Amino acid sequence: MARSRRRSGRNQKTPDAGGATDDEAQTQHTQEGEDDREEDDDKCPACKDGEATGEQVAADKEKWVRCDACKTWYHWRCVGQGGDLDAVDKWFCRGCLDADPARVITMKPPARKSARKKTQRDYAGLNAGQEADPSRFLRMMEGKVIKKDPFRRMRGSEVGVEWLESDESAMREPVVIENEEGLGMKMPPASFTVDDVVEALGEDHPVEVIDVATQSNSPNWTLGKWLEYWHTEPSKRDKIRNVISLEISGSELANQVLPPRIVRELDWVEKFWPNTKKGRGHNYPKVQLYCLMGVGGAWTDWHIDFAGSSVYYHILNGAKVFYFIRPTPANLAAYERWSGTEVQNHSWLGDMCDEVFKVELKTGNTMIIPTGWIHAVYTPVDTLVFGGNFLHSYNVPTQLRVREIELATHVPKKFRFPYFVKLCWYAAEKYLRDLKAKEEFSPRVMESIEALADFLVAEARTMERGTDTAKRQAKEEVPGDRIKDAPALARELRWRVRHAAGYTSDDDSRSIRRAKGAANGESASNGVGNKRKRIAMESSEESMELFRNFKRPAWDRVEERPTEKESKVVKARRPDTKSQSWVQEWVSGSGDAEVEDGEEARVERKRDVIVKVRKTAKGLERQRVERVLEEWVWNGGSSTSPPLSSKTEAQPQDVAMASSEDRQSSSAAKVEPSDQDAVMQDAAPASAGATNGPGVNGSAPAPVAVESSG
């Protein structure tokens, strides 16, 4: 390959006008000799005397080329004939070419240029290199099926915690409050404008501005520059722009805005983040107060608010049009495939989901958007909005699912919920204290606490088994002011929430969650159905584990008292075993009532009592178990009750229920067959080929054995 190089041109030395000393003359003579040699070095075999001009000799840099055969260097200006040296692959001097006609000067192949249109991608997924037309989003949804929203319109006074506790559908779908009265919300007056926003925050206040056409940030904007743009005639605006992330916490403007009462009551930041670590000078999630300013024609593409947080949204003046998609597992999966990929640039997300709803808001309207709802927003006219985000305890599983999507689609940290994991630890610490204090929670909140505990146990495992970097990051998220042993807290919270929910084992809690997931459209692992193991009723209390590796504390003393026996004759109606009504009568106790016109029956009664006592953290626990067995035998007559089947014969069983009360009881059912007597059972079918005992002809009494709690 031809080698090229650049050489610096020779510097011309000129003596001072005032002459030189002898030493200077000697030095000058030496330098002139060196210059002559350098001049010889600057010549190549192809140079001609008197050919180089002063400009060429004094050039700062000179291109040279080496013959690939004789290795001699030449000026490219002498041999190149005006060609491009960088394009030469193999080069030979004239002498070498004449010596061997097989030698040929070759050129490098041209650089490959792709005809494919290249675009840079940013977080929003678009760049100015793509179609810079803000109206393309509206054209994209032309002809699409968009349904009128079925969402509830509510009065402000109806939106509260009571609504959440009494309505299972609360905070599962967006709600619109047409009049803010009763919401417990404070907003600036309707006459408030963008000019007032700038005056309150200052013209030099930085603001993130979105270029609607590319859905990307425009750098170096201040509120003063934004105000100038806002007041520009729409036809003279260079681009359609939007402001959706101006957080105003701690400012003078924040004093004029107060979120709705329900938001303040549910917001995790308000409830769990320590008050001493909020406000100026502290780092905490500042997401409660946003000012949004959009000009007519602005569009915010499909998104889910960070960490699946819920949103309150108040139109101070102007109008907005929302497009919603439900956060079903299938729709969330479609959103994950669509978000941050090339598909996002040219496809309508609604085509990948089941249905899209449209909601129109106008001045004075307020909307609450629940966890995880996928939405896009169109601004028909210049609009000023105040709103905010909040996490809550009524749908933590979906909040965590959205966070997984953010991590999977590589959403930059600056666009995710700030201090999310640390806030989860604060919430867990508070809920653990509440569960220890025997606080009661609704099933929705209990399900959320369990999901939170599972998430934090996973964080604990990262601290214990992850890489060094992962361990360090996970530990940095733990608030050391409240939590000293994070793994222990996470596991205790999970244990207590499952215990409070009434699970009898770890396997129960997992199977229930898998069943809920299947009901929501999530497939079971390996496509295999889940079966719960039966717990044998005859297992004793001491041998039954509530959770894996958990054993009940032993009783300090167990006392079994002597059996009490009693025999008496009473008058009672013989049960009509031809129908099934006698079963319920005897279970409820009405069948053994004494009546004057009844038949005489002998009742043999046995009573066993067991008392157990043990110390607890708060005092003591006493359990009293009574077992009563009654056998009823009528004299004379016949019994038409079906005989026992060998396959359905019941065995005596005890079920003990413990509490802190002084007296407790357990109920059990027992049927004892007799070789001589016909026995009545709880709707037990007769075995094929079975026959009645001797009592059919009245030669023997018909007994009934009944066991009940005393």
C-alpha positions as CSV (number, residue, x, y, z in Angstrom):
1,M,0.0,0.0,0.0
2,A,1.3,3.5,-0.9
3,R,2.4,5.3,2.3
4,S,2.0,9.0,2.6
5,R,3.3,11.5,5.1
6,R,3.3,15.1,5.9
7,R,6.6,17.1,6.5
8,S,6.9,20.5,7.9
9,G,8.3,23.1,5.6
10,R,11.7,24.7,6.2
11,N,11.8,27.9,8.3
12,Q,13.6,30.8,6.7
13,K,16.1,32.5,9.0
14,T,16.7,36.2,8.4
15,P,19.5,38.2,10.2
16,D,18.6,41.3,12.2
17,A,18.8,44.6,10.3
18,G,21.4,45.9,12.7
19,G,24.1,43.4,11.7
20,A,25.7,40.6,13.7
21,T,28.7,40.0,15.9
22,D,31.5,37.6,15.0
23,D,29.9,34.9,17.2
24,E,26.5,35.6,15.6
25,A,28.2,35.5,12.2
26,Q,29.7,32.1,13.0
27,T,26.3,30.9,14.2
28,Q,24.6,32.3,11.1
29,H,27.1,30.5,8.9
30,T,26.5,27.2,10.7
31,Q,22.7,27.6,10.4
32,E,23.1,28.4,6.7
33,G,25.0,25.1,6.3
34,E,22.2,23.2,8.1
35,D,19.6,25.0,5.9
36,D,21.4,23.8,2.8
37,R,21.2,20.2,4.0
38,E,17.6,20.6,5.0
39,E,16.9,22.0,1.5
40,D,18.5,18.9,0.1
41,D,16.3,16.8,2.3
42,D,13.2,18.6,1.1
43,K,13.9,17.6,-2.5
44,C,12.7,14.4,-4.0
45,P,14.1,12.5,-7.1
46,A,11.3,14.0,-9.2
47,C,12.0,17.6,-8.2
48,K,13.3,20.0,-10.9
49,D,15.6,23.0,-10.1
50,G,13.8,26.3,-9.9
51,E,10.4,24.5,-10.1
52,A,9.3,25.0,-6.5
53,T,7.7,28.3,-5.8
54,G,8.2,30.2,-2.6
55,E,4.7,29.4,-1.5
56,Q,5.4,25.7,-2.0
57,V,8.8,25.8,-0.2
58,A,7.3,27.7,2.7
59,A,4.3,25.4,3.0
60,D,3.5,24.4,6.6
61,K,2.9,20.8,5.6
62,E,4.0,18.8,2.5
63,K,2.5,15.5,1.3
64,W,4.9,12.7,0.4
65,V,4.3,9.3,-1.2
66,R,6.5,6.2,-1.1
67,C,6.9,3.8,-4.0
68,D,5.7,0.3,-3.0
69,A,8.6,-1.3,-5.0
70,C,11.8,0.7,-4.5
71,K,10.7,2.4,-1.2
72,T,11.8,5.8,-2.4
73,W,9.9,8.9,-1.2
74,Y,8.5,11.5,-3.6
75,H,6.6,14.8,-3.3
76,W,3.0,14.1,-4.2
77,R,2.9,17.5,-6.0
78,C,5.8,16.3,-8.2
79,V,4.3,12.9,-9.2
80,G,0.6,13.0,-8.3
81,Q,-0.5,15.0,-11.3
82,G,-3.2,16.7,-9.2
83,G,-4.8,13.5,-8.0
84,D,-6.1,12.6,-4.5
85,L,-3.4,10.8,-2.5
86,D,-5.9,9.5,0.1
87,A,-7.7,7.6,-2.7
88,V,-4.5,5.7,-3.7
89,D,-4.1,2.1,-2.6
90,K,-0.8,0.9,-4.3
91,W,1.6,3.4,-6.0
92,F,4.7,2.9,-8.0
93,C,7.3,5.4,-9.4
94,R,7.8,5.8,-13.1
95,G,11.1,3.9,-13.0
96,C,9.5,0.8,-11.3
97,L,6.5,0.9,-13.6
98,D,8.8,0.8,-16.7
99,A,10.9,-1.9,-15.1
100,D,8.0,-4.2,-14.6
101,P,4.9,-3.7,-16.8
102,A,2.8,-6.0,-14.5
103,R,2.9,-3.3,-11.8
104,V,-0.3,-1.2,-11.8
105,I,-1.2,1.8,-9.6
106,T,-4.5,0.9,-7.8
107,M,-7.1,3.0,-6.0
108,K,-9.0,2.3,-2.8
109,P,-12.7,1.2,-3.2
110,P,-15.1,4.1,-2.5
111,A,-16.6,4.2,1.1
112,R,-19.9,2.3,1.4
113,K,-22.8,4.6,1.9
114,S,-26.1,3.2,3.0
115,A,-29.2,4.4,1.3
116,R,-31.2,3.7,4.5
117,K,-32.4,6.8,6.2
118,K,-30.6,7.2,9.5
119,T,-32.3,8.7,12.6
120,Q,-31.0,9.2,16.1
121,R,-33.2,8.0,18.9
122,D,-33.8,9.8,22.1
123,Y,-36.0,9.0,25.1
124,A,-39.2,10.1,23.3
125,G,-38.3,7.9,20.4
126,L,-38.2,10.5,17.7
127,N,-35.7,13.1,16.4
128,A,-35.7,16.0,14.1
129,G,-34.3,13.8,11.3
130,Q,-37.7,12.2,11.1
131,E,-40.9,13.7,9.9
132,A,-41.2,17.0,11.8
133,D,-44.9,17.4,11.5
134,P,-46.8,17.8,14.8
135,S,-50.1,16.9,13.2
136,R,-49.0,13.5,12.1
137,F,-50.3,12.0,15.4
138,L,-53.8,13.2,14.6
139,R,-53.5,11.8,11.0
140,M,-52.3,8.5,12.5
141,M,-55.6,8.0,14.3
142,E,-57.9,8.9,11.5
143,G,-60.4,6.2,10.9
144,K,-59.6,4.4,14.1
145,V,-62.3,3.1,16.4
146,I,-62.4,5.4,19.5
147,K,-65.2,4.8,22.0
148,K,-67.0,7.3,24.2
149,D,-65.8,7.0,27.7
150,P,-67.8,5.0,30.2
151,F,-66.2,6.7,33.2
152,R,-68.1,8.0,36.2
153,R,-68.8,11.7,36.8
154,M,-68.8,12.5,40.5
155,R,-69.3,15.4,42.8
156,G,-66.3,16.6,44.7
157,S,-67.9,15.7,48.1
158,E,-68.2,12.0,46.9
159,V,-64.5,11.6,46.3
160,G,-63.0,10.5,49.6
161,V,-61.5,7.5,51.5
162,E,-65.1,6.4,52.3
163,W,-65.7,5.9,48.6
164,L,-62.6,3.8,48.3
165,E,-63.5,1.6,51.2
166,S,-67.2,1.1,50.1
167,D,-66.8,0.8,46.4
168,E,-64.7,-2.1,45.0
169,S,-64.3,-0.3,41.7
170,A,-63.0,2.9,43.2
171,M,-59.6,4.1,41.8
172,R,-59.8,1.4,39.1
173,E,-61.1,3.7,36.4
174,P,-60.6,7.5,35.7
175,V,-63.3,9.7,37.3
176,V,-64.2,13.2,36.2
177,I,-65.3,15.9,38.7
178,E,-66.9,18.7,36.7
179,N,-67.0,21.1,39.6
180,E,-64.2,21.4,42.1
181,E,-66.5,22.2,45.0
182,G,-66.2,19.7,47.7
183,L,-62.9,18.2,46.6
184,G,-61.0,20.0,49.3
185,M,-58.7,21.4,46.6
186,K,-57.1,24.9,46.3
187,M,-56.3,26.4,43.0
188,P,-55.3,29.9,41.6
189,P,-58.3,32.0,40.4
190,A,-59.6,31.4,36.8
191,S,-58.0,34.7,35.8
192,F,-54.5,33.3,36.5
193,T,-52.3,33.2,33.4
194,V,-48.9,32.1,32.2
195,D,-47.7,35.7,32.9
196,D,-48.5,35.1,36.6
197,V,-46.6,31.8,36.5
198,V,-43.5,33.5,35.2
199,E,-43.9,36.4,37.7
200,A,-44.1,33.9,40.6
201,L,-41.1,31.8,39.5
202,G,-38.9,34.3,37.7
203,E,-38.0,34.7,34.1
204,D,-34.6,33.0,34.6
205,H,-36.3,29.8,36.0
206,P,-35.2,26.9,33.8
207,V,-38.0,24.8,32.2
208,E,-38.0,21.7,30.1
209,V,-39.8,22.3,26.8
210,I,-41.1,19.5,24.5
211,D,-40.9,19.8,20.7
212,V,-44.2,18.1,19.8
213,A,-43.1,17.0,16.3
214,T,-40.2,14.9,17.7
215,Q,-41.5,14.4,21.2
216,S,-38.0,15.3,22.5
217,N,-36.7,18.0,24.8
218,S,-35.6,21.4,23.5
219,P,-32.6,22.5,25.5
220,N,-31.8,25.9,27.1
221,W,-35.3,27.2,27.7
222,T,-36.2,29.6,30.5
223,L,-39.7,30.8,31.6
224,G,-38.9,34.2,30.1
225,K,-38.2,32.7,26.7
226,W,-41.3,30.5,27.1
227,L,-43.5,33.5,27.9
228,E,-42.2,35.2,24.7
229,Y,-43.1,32.1,22.7
230,W,-46.5,31.8,24.4
231,H,-47.5,35.3,23.3
232,T,-46.3,34.8,19.8
233,E,-49.1,34.6,17.2
234,P,-49.9,30.9,16.6
235,S,-49.2,31.3,12.9
236,K,-45.8,32.8,13.6
237,R,-44.6,30.1,16.1
238,D,-41.6,28.2,14.7
239,K,-42.8,24.9,16.2
240,I,-45.6,23.5,18.4
241,R,-44.2,23.2,21.9
242,N,-45.4,21.9,25.2
243,V,-44.4,22.2,28.9
244,I,-45.5,19.1,31.0
245,S,-42.9,18.8,33.8
246,L,-42.6,22.2,35.6
247,E,-42.5,21.1,39.3
248,I,-43.3,24.0,41.6
249,S,-42.8,22.6,45.1
250,G,-41.3,25.0,47.6
251,S,-42.0,28.1,45.4
252,E,-44.2,31.0,45.9
253,L,-46.6,29.6,43.4
254,A,-46.9,26.3,45.4
255,N,-48.6,28.3,48.2
256,Q,-51.6,28.8,45.8
257,V,-52.0,25.1,44.9
258,L,-53.3,22.4,47.2
259,P,-54.1,18.9,45.8
260,P,-57.5,17.3,46.4
261,R,-58.2,15.9,49.9
262,I,-58.2,12.3,48.7
263,V,-54.8,12.8,47.1
264,R,-53.3,14.1,50.4
265,E,-54.9,11.2,52.3
266,L,-53.5,8.5,50.0
267,D,-50.2,9.9,48.9
268,W,-47.3,7.8,50.1
269,V,-45.0,10.8,50.2
270,E,-47.4,12.6,52.6
271,K,-48.1,9.5,54.7
272,F,-44.7,7.8,54.9
273,W,-41.8,10.1,54.0
274,P,-40.6,11.8,57.3
275,N,-41.7,15.4,57.7
276,T,-38.2,16.3,58.9
277,K,-36.8,15.2,55.6
278,K,-39.1,17.2,53.3
279,G,-38.9,20.8,52.2
280,R,-36.1,23.0,51.2
281,G,-32.6,21.5,51.5
282,H,-33.9,17.9,51.5
283,N,-34.0,15.4,48.7
284,Y,-37.4,13.8,48.5
285,P,-39.9,12.9,45.7
286,K,-41.1,16.2,44.4
287,V,-44.0,15.1,42.1
288,Q,-47.1,16.5,43.9
289,L,-47.3,19.9,42.2
290,Y,-46.9,20.4,38.5
291,C,-47.7,23.3,36.2
292,L,-48.5,22.3,32.6
293,M,-48.6,24.8,29.7
294,G,-49.5,23.6,26.2
295,V,-50.3,25.6,23.1
296,G,-53.0,24.7,20.6
297,G,-52.1,21.6,18.6
298,A,-49.8,20.1,21.2
299,W,-49.8,16.3,21.5
300,T,-48.3,14.1,24.2
301,D,-47.8,10.6,22.9
302,W,-48.9,7.4,24.6
303,H,-47.3,6.9,28.0
304,I,-47.9,5.7,31.6
305,D,-47.0,8.1,34.4
306,F,-43.8,7.0,36.1
307,A,-44.0,4.0,38.4
308,G,-47.7,3.7,37.5
309,S,-48.4,6.6,39.8
310,S,-51.9,8.0,39.9
311,V,-52.6,11.6,38.7
312,Y,-54.9,14.5,39.6
313,Y,-55.4,16.9,36.7
314,H,-57.2,20.3,36.9
315,I,-57.9,22.5,33.9
316,L,-57.5,26.1,35.1
317,N,-58.3,27.5,31.7
318,G,-58.4,25.9,28.2
319,A,-59.3,22.4,27.2
320,K,-57.7,18.9,26.9
321,V,-58.7,15.7,25.1
322,F,-57.5,12.4,26.7
323,Y,-57.3,9.0,25.0
324,F,-57.2,6.1,27.4
325,I,-56.3,2.3,27.2
326,R,-57.0,0.0,30.2
327,P,-53.9,-1.4,32.0
328,T,-54.8,-5.0,31.5
329,P,-51.9,-7.5,31.4
330,A,-52.3,-7.9,27.6
331,N,-52.4,-4.1,27.0
332,L,-49.4,-3.5,29.3
333,A,-47.5,-6.2,27.3
334,A,-48.4,-4.5,24.1
335,Y,-47.3,-1.1,25.5
336,E,-44.0,-2.6,26.5
337,R,-43.4,-3.9,22.9
338,W,-44.4,-0.6,21.5
339,S,-42.5,1.8,23.8
340,G,-39.0,2.9,22.8
341,T,-38.9,0.9,19.6
342,E,-39.2,1.7,15.9
343,V,-42.8,0.6,16.0
344,Q,-43.5,3.7,18.1
345,N,-42.7,6.0,15.2
346,H,-45.3,4.9,12.7
347,S,-48.0,2.9,14.5
348,W,-51.1,3.7,16.6
349,L,-50.9,1.9,19.9
350,G,-54.6,1.5,19.9
351,D,-54.3,-1.0,17.1
352,M,-52.3,-3.3,19.4
353,C,-54.8,-3.1,22.3
354,D,-58.4,-4.0,22.9
355,E,-60.1,-0.6,23.0
356,V,-59.5,3.2,23.3
357,F,-61.7,5.7,25.2
358,K,-61.9,9.4,24.6
359,V,-62.5,12.0,27.4
360,E,-62.9,15.7,26.8
361,L,-62.1,18.2,29.6
362,K,-62.8,21.9,29.7
363,T,-62.1,24.8,32.1
364,G,-62.9,23.9,35.7
365,N,-62.9,20.2,35.2
366,T,-60.8,17.9,37.4
367,M,-59.9,14.3,36.6
368,I,-58.2,11.6,38.7
369,I,-56.3,9.0,36.6
370,P,-55.7,5.7,38.5
371,T,-52.7,3.5,38.5
372,G,-51.2,2.3,35.2
373,W,-53.7,3.7,32.7
374,I,-52.1,4.2,29.3
375,H,-53.0,7.6,27.9
376,A,-52.2,10.2,25.2
377,V,-53.2,13.9,25.4
378,Y,-54.2,16.4,22.8
379,T,-54.4,20.2,23.4
380,P,-57.0,21.9,21.1
381,V,-56.3,25.4,22.5
382,D,-53.7,27.2,24.6
383,T,-54.2,25.6,28.1
384,L,-53.0,26.1,31.6
385,V,-53.2,23.0,33.9
386,F,-52.2,22.2,37.5
387,G,-51.8,18.6,38.6
388,G,-49.5,16.1,40.3
389,N,-48.6,12.4,40.8
390,F,-49.0,10.2,43.8
391,L,-48.4,6.5,44.8
392,H,-51.0,4.8,47.1
393,S,-51.8,1.5,48.7
394,Y,-54.8,0.4,46.6
395,N,-52.9,-1.0,43.6
396,V,-49.3,-1.6,44.4
397,P,-49.0,-4.7,42.1
398,T,-49.7,-2.6,39.0
399,Q,-47.3,0.2,40.2
400,L,-44.6,-2.4,40.5
401,R,-45.5,-3.9,37.1
402,V,-45.1,-0.5,35.4
403,R,-41.7,0.0,37.1
404,E,-40.7,-3.4,35.5
405,I,-41.7,-2.0,32.1
406,E,-39.7,1.1,32.7
407,L,-36.6,-0.9,33.5
408,A,-37.2,-3.3,30.6
409,T,-37.5,-0.4,28.1
410,H,-34.5,1.4,29.5
411,V,-36.3,4.6,30.6
412,P,-33.6,7.0,31.8
413,K,-33.5,7.5,35.6
414,K,-34.4,11.2,35.3
415,F,-37.8,10.2,33.8
416,R,-38.6,7.6,36.5
417,F,-40.3,8.2,39.9
418,P,-37.6,9.8,42.2
419,Y,-36.5,7.8,45.3
420,F,-39.1,5.1,44.5
421,V,-37.4,2.2,46.3
422,K,-36.6,4.4,49.3
423,L,-40.2,5.4,49.5
424,C,-41.2,1.7,49.4
425,W,-39.0,1.0,52.4
426,Y,-40.6,3.9,54.4
427,A,-44.1,2.5,53.5
428,A,-43.0,-1.0,54.6
429,E,-41.6,0.2,57.9
430,K,-44.9,2.0,58.7
431,Y,-47.1,-1.0,57.7
432,L,-45.0,-3.4,59.8
433,R,-45.6,-1.2,62.9
434,D,-49.3,-1.1,62.1
435,L,-49.6,-4.9,61.7
436,K,-47.8,-5.4,65.0
437,A,-50.3,-3.1,66.6
438,K,-53.2,-5.3,65.1
439,E,-54.4,-2.6,62.8
440,E,-57.0,-3.9,60.3
441,F,-56.9,-3.2,56.6
442,S,-59.2,-3.8,53.6
443,P,-58.5,-6.8,51.3
444,R,-57.2,-4.4,48.6
445,V,-54.7,-2.8,50.9
446,M,-53.6,-6.2,52.3
447,E,-53.0,-7.4,48.7
448,S,-50.9,-4.3,48.1
449,I,-48.9,-4.7,51.2
450,E,-48.1,-8.3,50.3
451,A,-46.9,-7.2,46.8
452,L,-44.8,-4.5,48.5
453,A,-43.3,-7.1,50.9
454,D,-42.5,-9.5,48.0
455,F,-40.7,-6.6,46.1
456,L,-38.6,-5.7,49.1
457,V,-37.7,-9.3,49.8
458,A,-36.3,-9.4,46.3
459,E,-34.4,-6.2,47.1
460,A,-33.1,-7.9,50.3
461,R,-31.9,-10.9,48.2
462,T,-30.0,-8.5,46.0
463,M,-28.2,-7.1,49.1
464,E,-27.3,-10.6,50.1
465,R,-26.5,-12.4,46.8
466,G,-26.2,-9.7,44.1
467,T,-23.1,-8.4,42.4
468,D,-21.0,-5.9,44.3
469,T,-22.5,-3.0,42.3
470,A,-26.0,-4.3,42.8
471,K,-25.5,-4.8,46.5
472,R,-24.2,-1.2,46.9
473,Q,-27.1,0.3,45.0
474,A,-29.7,-1.7,46.9
475,K,-28.2,-0.7,50.3
476,E,-28.1,2.9,49.3
477,E,-31.9,2.8,48.8
478,V,-32.5,1.8,52.4
479,P,-33.4,4.8,54.7
480,G,-30.9,4.3,57.5
481,D,-32.8,6.8,59.8
482,R,-35.7,4.3,60.1
483,I,-34.4,0.9,59.1
484,K,-31.4,-0.9,60.6
485,D,-31.9,-4.4,59.2
486,A,-33.7,-4.2,55.9
487,P,-33.8,-7.9,55.0
488,A,-35.2,-8.8,58.3
489,L,-37.9,-6.1,58.0
490,A,-38.9,-7.2,54.6
491,R,-39.3,-10.8,55.6
492,E,-41.1,-10.0,58.8
493,L,-43.5,-7.8,56.9
494,R,-44.2,-10.6,54.4
495,W,-44.8,-13.1,57.3
496,R,-47.1,-10.8,59.1
497,V,-49.2,-9.8,56.2
498,R,-49.7,-13.4,55.2
499,H,-50.6,-14.3,58.7
500,A,-53.1,-11.4,59.0
501,A,-54.6,-12.5,55.7
502,G,-55.3,-15.9,57.1
503,Y,-53.0,-18.0,54.9
504,T,-52.2,-21.4,56.5
505,S,-48.8,-21.7,54.7
506,D,-46.4,-20.0,52.3
507,D,-47.8,-22.3,49.6
508,D,-51.3,-21.0,50.2
509,S,-50.3,-17.4,49.6
510,R,-48.4,-18.3,46.4
511,S,-51.2,-20.4,45.0
512,I,-53.8,-17.6,45.7
513,R,-51.6,-15.1,43.9
514,R,-51.2,-17.4,40.9
515,A,-54.9,-17.9,40.8
516,K,-55.5,-14.2,40.8
517,G,-52.9,-13.8,38.0
518,A,-54.7,-16.5,36.0
519,A,-58.0,-14.7,36.5
520,N,-56.4,-11.5,35.1
521,G,-55.1,-13.2,32.0
522,E,-51.6,-14.2,33.3
523,S,-50.6,-17.7,32.5
524,A,-49.4,-20.1,35.1
525,S,-45.8,-21.2,35.0
526,N,-45.1,-24.1,32.5
527,G,-48.8,-24.0,31.6
528,V,-49.6,-26.4,34.4
529,G,-52.6,-25.9,36.7
530,N,-52.0,-25.4,40.4
531,K,-53.4,-27.9,42.9
532,R,-53.6,-27.2,46.6
533,K,-52.6,-29.9,49.0
534,R,-55.3,-31.0,51.3
535,I,-54.6,-30.5,55.0
536,A,-55.7,-33.6,56.9
537,M,-58.3,-32.6,59.5
538,E,-57.0,-35.1,61.9
539,S,-53.6,-33.4,62.1
540,S,-53.0,-32.0,65.5
541,E,-52.6,-28.3,66.2
542,E,-49.0,-28.7,67.2
543,S,-48.0,-30.5,64.0
544,M,-49.7,-28.0,61.6
545,E,-47.4,-25.2,60.4
546,L,-48.8,-21.8,59.6
547,F,-45.7,-21.0,57.5
548,R,-42.6,-22.7,56.3
549,N,-40.1,-23.2,59.2
550,F,-42.6,-21.8,61.7
551,K,-43.7,-23.8,64.8
552,R,-46.3,-22.7,67.3
553,P,-44.9,-22.1,70.8
554,A,-45.5,-25.1,73.1
555,W,-48.2,-25.1,75.7
556,D,-46.9,-24.6,79.3
557,R,-49.4,-27.1,80.6
558,V,-52.1,-29.4,79.1
559,E,-54.6,-31.0,81.4
560,E,-57.1,-33.6,80.3
561,R,-60.0,-34.0,82.8
562,P,-61.8,-37.3,83.6
563,T,-64.6,-38.3,81.3
564,E,-68.1,-37.4,82.5
565,K,-70.8,-39.9,81.7
566,E,-74.6,-39.4,81.8
567,S,-77.6,-41.6,80.9
568,K,-81.2,-40.6,80.7
569,V,-84.5,-41.4,79.0
570,V,-86.3,-38.6,77.1
571,K,-89.3,-38.3,74.8
572,A,-88.3,-37.1,71.3
573,R,-89.5,-37.5,67.8
574,R,-87.8,-40.3,65.8
575,P,-86.1,-38.7,62.8
576,D,-87.6,-39.4,59.4
577,T,-84.6,-40.6,57.5
578,K,-86.6,-41.0,54.3
579,S,-86.0,-37.3,53.6
580,Q,-82.9,-35.3,54.1
581,S,-84.5,-32.6,56.3
582,W,-83.6,-34.5,59.5
583,V,-79.9,-33.8,58.9
584,Q,-80.3,-30.0,59.2
585,E,-82.6,-30.4,62.2
586,W,-80.1,-32.4,64.1
587,V,-77.2,-30.3,63.1
588,S,-79.0,-27.1,64.3
589,G,-80.1,-28.9,67.6
590,S,-83.9,-28.6,66.9
591,G,-84.2,-32.3,66.3
592,D,-83.4,-33.3,69.9
593,A,-86.1,-31.2,71.5
594,E,-88.2,-33.1,74.0
595,V,-91.9,-33.3,73.1
596,E,-94.9,-34.9,74.9
597,D,-96.0,-37.0,72.0
598,G,-92.5,-38.2,71.2
599,E,-91.2,-41.7,71.5
600,E,-89.0,-42.8,74.4
601,A,-85.3,-42.7,73.7
602,R,-82.3,-43.5,75.8
603,V,-79.5,-41.0,75.6
604,E,-76.0,-41.9,76.5
605,R,-73.8,-38.8,76.9
606,K,-70.0,-38.6,77.3
607,R,-68.1,-35.4,77.9
608,D,-64.3,-34.9,77.7
609,V,-62.6,-31.6,78.6
610,I,-59.0,-30.6,77.8
611,V,-57.5,-27.3,79.1
612,K,-54.3,-25.8,77.7
613,V,-52.4,-22.8,79.0
614,R,-49.3,-20.9,77.8
615,K,-47.6,-17.5,78.3
616,T,-47.7,-14.9,75.5
617,A,-46.0,-11.6,74.9
618,K,-49.0,-9.7,76.2
619,G,-50.1,-12.0,79.0
620,L,-51.4,-15.5,78.7
621,E,-53.5,-17.7,76.4
622,R,-55.9,-20.4,77.6
623,Q,-57.7,-22.9,75.4
624,R,-60.6,-25.0,76.6
625,V,-61.7,-27.9,74.3
626,E,-64.9,-29.8,75.1
627,R,-65.8,-33.0,73.3
628,V,-69.4,-34.3,73.8
629,L,-70.7,-37.5,72.3
630,E,-74.4,-38.4,72.5
631,E,-75.9,-41.7,71.4
632,W,-79.7,-41.8,71.0
633,V,-81.5,-45.1,70.9
634,W,-85.3,-45.4,70.5
635,N,-87.1,-48.4,72.0
636,G,-89.4,-50.3,69.7
637,G,-90.3,-49.5,66.1
638,S,-87.9,-49.6,63.2
639,S,-85.3,-47.3,61.7
640,T,-85.4,-46.6,58.1
641,S,-82.0,-44.8,58.1
642,P,-79.6,-46.1,55.4
643,P,-76.7,-48.2,56.7
644,L,-73.1,-47.1,56.6
645,S,-71.1,-47.5,53.5
646,S,-67.6,-48.8,54.0
647,K,-66.3,-46.0,51.7
648,T,-68.0,-43.2,53.5
649,E,-67.5,-44.1,57.1
650,A,-66.6,-41.0,59.1
651,Q,-64.0,-41.0,61.8
652,P,-64.0,-38.9,64.9
653,Q,-62.1,-35.6,64.4
654,D,-61.2,-32.6,66.6
655,V,-60.9,-29.0,65.5
656,A,-59.6,-26.7,68.2
657,M,-59.8,-22.9,67.8
658,A,-57.5,-20.8,70.1
659,S,-58.1,-17.3,71.2
660,S,-57.3,-15.1,74.3
661,E,-60.8,-15.5,75.7
662,D,-61.2,-17.5,78.9
663,R,-63.5,-20.1,77.4
664,Q,-63.2,-21.6,73.9
665,S,-64.8,-24.6,72.3
666,S,-64.3,-26.8,69.2
667,S,-66.9,-28.6,67.2
668,A,-66.6,-32.0,65.7
669,A,-68.9,-34.5,64.0
670,K,-68.7,-38.2,64.6
671,V,-70.8,-41.1,63.5
672,E,-70.2,-44.6,65.1
673,P,-71.8,-47.5,63.3
674,S,-73.3,-50.4,65.3
675,D,-73.3,-54.1,64.2
676,Q,-76.8,-54.5,65.7
677,D,-78.4,-51.1,65.1
678,A,-79.2,-49.0,62.0
679,V,-77.2,-45.8,62.1
680,M,-78.2,-42.4,60.7
681,Q,-75.5,-40.4,58.9
682,D,-75.3,-36.9,57.4
683,A,-76.8,-37.8,54.0
684,A,-74.5,-40.7,53.5
685,P,-75.6,-42.8,50.5
686,A,-76.2,-46.5,50.9
687,S,-73.7,-48.9,49.5
688,A,-74.7,-51.1,46.6
689,G,-76.2,-54.4,48.0
690,A,-76.3,-53.1,51.6
691,T,-79.2,-54.3,53.9
692,N,-80.7,-53.0,57.1
693,G,-79.7,-54.4,60.4
694,P,-81.9,-56.5,62.7
695,G,-83.8,-53.4,63.8
696,V,-85.8,-53.5,60.6
697,N,-88.4,-55.8,62.2
698,G,-88.4,-53.9,65.4
699,S,-86.5,-56.5,67.3
700,A,-83.7,-54.1,68.3
701,P,-83.6,-50.4,69.1
702,A,-82.4,-47.8,66.4
703,P,-79.5,-45.7,67.8
704,V,-78.3,-42.3,66.7
705,A,-74.8,-41.1,67.6
706,V,-74.4,-37.4,67.8
707,E,-71.2,-35.5,68.8
708,S,-71.2,-31.8,69.5
709,S,-69.4,-29.1,71.4
710,G,-70.4,-28.6,75.0
